[in-house]
Amino acid sequence: MRTLKFLGMWAKMTLVAILAMVVEIATITTLWILAPVAAITVLAWAAVTAGMWREWRAHATGYTHQITDLRRERV
């Protein structure tokens, strides 16, 4: 189930990145401006993909998020 959720989230994120690239290509006509903007988009996509993959692998190997200590300040 986690794999399907991961693939669904990754597919949505990839679709958004592709749409961003299409908009960038359609609106920016100068190659010297388009290249860095497209590189930033690709790097952001790669960073988020790597983070999602690491989270998926952590959960696949049994890691769970849990709060072990809840502290409240008394007034």
C-alpha atoms as one frame of an Amber mdcrd trajectory, in Angstrom:
protein
   0.000   0.000   0.000   2.838   2.384   0.797   4.340   1.694  -2.599   1.132
   2.720  -4.373   0.891   5.896  -2.285   4.525   6.682  -3.052   4.029   6.115
  -6.770   0.873   8.231  -6.750   2.599  11.118  -4.988   5.639  10.818  -7.242
   3.463  10.783 -10.375   1.624  13.931  -9.247   4.872  15.699  -8.439   6.395
  14.677 -11.764   3.320  15.931 -13.619   3.600  19.302 -11.855   7.297  19.495
 -12.760   6.526  18.693 -16.398   3.811  21.352 -16.483   6.250  23.840 -14.962
   8.794  23.024 -17.667   6.166  23.461 -20.398   5.187  26.859 -18.985   8.839
  27.879 -18.701   9.573  26.872 -22.285   6.455  28.655 -23.543   7.091  31.913
 -21.697  10.889  32.272 -21.667  12.301  32.721 -25.148  15.937  33.477 -24.325
  18.062  30.357 -23.962  20.439  31.976 -21.457  17.538  32.679 -19.104  15.674
  29.443 -19.790  18.639  27.173 -19.027  19.153  28.236 -15.376  15.414  28.362
 -14.684  14.942  24.876 -16.129  17.972  23.635 -14.176  16.468  24.953 -10.933
  13.192  23.181 -11.717  14.979  19.903 -12.461  17.133  20.173  -9.326  14.069
  20.885  -7.166  12.292  17.879  -8.684  15.339  15.680  -8.069  15.671  16.850
  -4.456  12.015  16.191  -3.661  12.194  12.818  -5.429  15.253  11.836  -3.390
  13.546  12.886  -0.163  10.398  10.956  -1.012  12.448   7.871  -1.923  14.394
   8.011   1.356  11.140   8.311   3.313   9.623   5.394   1.388  12.708   3.221
   1.996  12.697   4.086   5.700   9.075   3.016   6.037   9.677  -0.086   3.922
  12.377  -1.214   6.351  10.111  -0.756   9.357  10.742   2.800  10.551   7.721
   4.504  12.099   7.217   8.030  13.372   6.130   8.212  16.968   6.147  10.660
  19.829   7.861   9.121  22.828   7.840  12.119  25.128   5.236  14.847  25.254
   6.156  17.836  27.372   3.762  20.591  28.323   4.677  23.730  30.131   2.590
  24.437  33.177   1.599  28.003  33.772
